[in-house]
């Protein structure tokens, strides 16, 4: 497991993220020589949540968001494509599900 300082992370974030994606090895972020965070790949993170039930609720929330986007897209297509003013459609989407989902 690699350890990096916050300063090093700021300067090399793209390389660090690429390394995590390639090796699937977590990276420990240090601030003043003390661990403050771990960077892990999404798959590892999801596996760590699998037993808590939180992963399922996150998947359900993602699916609800995707469904809302697909509904909005079908409404736009049903109206003959993207129009100059889609403000009303976006407003209706927000009213249906709230901004925090």
Secondary structure, DSSP 8 states (H G I E B T S, - for coil): -EEEEHHHHHHHHHHHHHHHHHH---EEEEETTEEEEEE--HHHHHHHHGGGSHHHHHHHHHHHHHHHHHHHHHHHHHTTS--S--HHHHHHHHHHH-TT-
